[in-house]
Amino acid sequence: MATYQCPICGASTPADRPIWRCRCGGHLNLEPGRGLSRDEIDSGEANLWRYRAALALSGPPRISLGEGWTPLVRRQWAGVAVHFKLESQMPTGSFKDRGTAVMLNHLLEFGVGAIHEDSSGNAGSSIATYAAAAGLPCRIYVPTDAPRGKIVQIAASGAEVHAIAGTRQAVADAALAASGESFYASHNWQPYFIEGTKTLAYELWEQLGFAVPDNILVPTGYGSNILGLERGFEELQLRGEINRRPRLFAVQAANCAALAAAWAAGVNHRVPFTPEPTVADGIATLKPVRMREVMMALRRSRGGVVAVPEAEIAPALIALGRLGLFVEPTAATGAAACSRLINDGTIRADAATVVVLTGHGLKATDKIAELLAPTE
C-alpha cells in the first residue's frame, strides 16, 4: 500500500481512500516509488501501462483509452537536431491524460463517486472524458474565456460545465469551495496525477534506446510534468538503470510567470508579480500548489525556468506547423524557449534535447486563427 506524506505537517496517511489533501490543509505527496528495471516493462502494451510494475496501484487499470507511448520525432530546430515529444497525440489531445488515467484508476479502486475539477481547459477535457469512460458524474469549472474547443470537448463528454468569471485562480477557488459537494479530483492537488506523469520519464528513456537526454523543456503552469519527470528519473536511478538525470527546464509565458519570478529572485516560494493576459492560457498559473517542490526539482537538475515573451509564441507555433507539428500556443512556448537556449549557448548542438509538445492545435483553433491572421 502506498503512503501519502504531507510536507507541511509531516503526517503520513495510507493511500487507501479517496482524499486530495491533508487534514492540516496542506497538499500531499506520494512516498518514493520502487521504480522498475527494463526487464519489467510489459512490451505487449503500447501505452503507459507497459510501466504498470512501477505504478502505485493495486491492480490492472479499470479504464484506459490507450494513453501514453506517444511519438518522439526528430526535427531541425534553430539549426540543431531536437526531439519533439508529441504528447499532443494523447486520446484527449494533451499530456494530461497520463496523470488523469492513473489518478482516476486509483480513485476507482477505492469507490470514488461524483467528481469535480477546475481547469483552464486541457485537464478538464481529460478528466471529463475519463469520467465518462468510467461512468462517473463529473463537473468542470473553467474560466469564462477558456478556448471554445476545450469547453465543447468537456461538454461533449456529458460533464457539467461551470464557467467562472475572473482569473484562473478564481476558477480554482470556486472548485475548492465545492469540495463538500463531490470529490475534488484535482490534477493540481491529488498526487496520483504526478504518479501518472512520471511515465513520461520512463517512456523517453525507453524511446531513446534506454538512454537519458541531456535537456528536457516543458511548458509549465503548476508543474506536474516537471515533478513527474523528476520522480521517474529518480526511480530509474535508484534501480541502477541510469547513472545521471537530465536538466529540466520549465517554460512559462513571460506575461504570467510565477515560477520565473521566483527563479529570478533566487527563492523557492511565490513572490509578487503582475500577471498580464497571455495566449498561452494553459500555463497562466498564479499560485502553483507545489511551488517549492517544482523549484527544488529544477535546481537539483541544474536546469531552470525560461520565460518566453508573448511576441515569440506565434512565430514558434507557425514554425512548428511548417514542420508538420500542429500544437496549441501553450505547447509552442517550449519550442520558443528551445530557440532561446540554443542561441545563448545553454543547449549545445551535440546535446540530446527533448521539447515536450503538450497540447494539440485543434484545442485552440480560434486563437491560432487570430495568430495566423495577417496584420495591417
Phi, psi and omega in degrees: 000127178290163183231137172274143175233134179262119180285351181272305183254351178086003183291147173246136184223131177299140180274058184242024180202157179284100174229159181232350173206168181285159177299334180282353181098352180280164177282163182247148172237152174277143174300157180306141181271173182278342183073196176203161175258164185297335179281356176265357178290130177273090186292350177283349179257116178268053182200184184292345181287357171295342179254025185300332180298338182261358185264141184277061176238152185275347182201188179292160181295143176273332175225144175202143175245018180082026184293147178096182183052047180282157183296148171239111185244152182251130180220160172277129180221121182053036177081008184232144175286123183229142174270130174251123179266115190272069173294346174295347181266013176294165182307321180257007174090013177208163181298343185302338182296332176300306183292319181299314183301314182288317180298312182291325176294324174297312182296324178294328178300333185243026167073037177297148177255228179299144182230162170215166186203157171244147187195151170281352176151303187293315179295321178298318178299317182294309183293321177298320181293314180289328175297320177298318179297329181269355181075027182261134171298141187215142178228131183239127175265128182225158173292150179298334181259020176298148179307134185301322181301323181287321178295318178298319180298318178298312182296324181297335179282350182095001179285153172284136178251120177248107180274131183242128178285151177108202185281170174300327178294325177297325177294315178298319180297322179295320179292321177299319181294338181266009186294345176274350184269325178204173184287130180278091181275067187276126177290344179269341183250315186287119189290345177291343174296318178291328174301328176282318182291342178295339179295342174299321178296313179301318185292317177297317179303314181290316183292336177270019178077038182057045176234161182256129176291163178279324185221141172229126179249131185225122169304130193225127172250281177274337173100017183296327178289320177299313180292323177294318178298316179297316181298315182295313181291327176298317180296320177296322179291319179296329178276359178080014180278334177225158179242006175206169180234157180282159168285134180252131179240118174275126182254130180231157171281128184302334181290339179211087192225079180297318181292320180295323179296318179292321179298315180296329180276352180073028181235171181248010180240168183292137174239155181298137173207160183255106181285149174230160179300147178219147176289342178271066187297334184291345180238018179275079186247129181270320186227082177302131184297316183254047187300314181299316180297319180296313180298319179294323178297318178296317180293317179298328182278351185066027177263229180170196179239134178242121178262120185261122176298150183303324184293345182264351185285310181299315178300323178293318179299316180295317180296322176296317178301323179291345175264004182085016183246097184266109184230166176280163182305322179303315181294326182295339178299328179298318179290322177298319178294324179298318177302316180298315183288329174290315184293328180267004175088000179295321176255121179276157181295332182267006181276152173270111186239136178241129171250122181273117177266105197276337184212146183285151180295332179295347177291335190217048184297325179298313181292322181293322177300320178294320180292329182275344182296135178294142178269146181275000000 
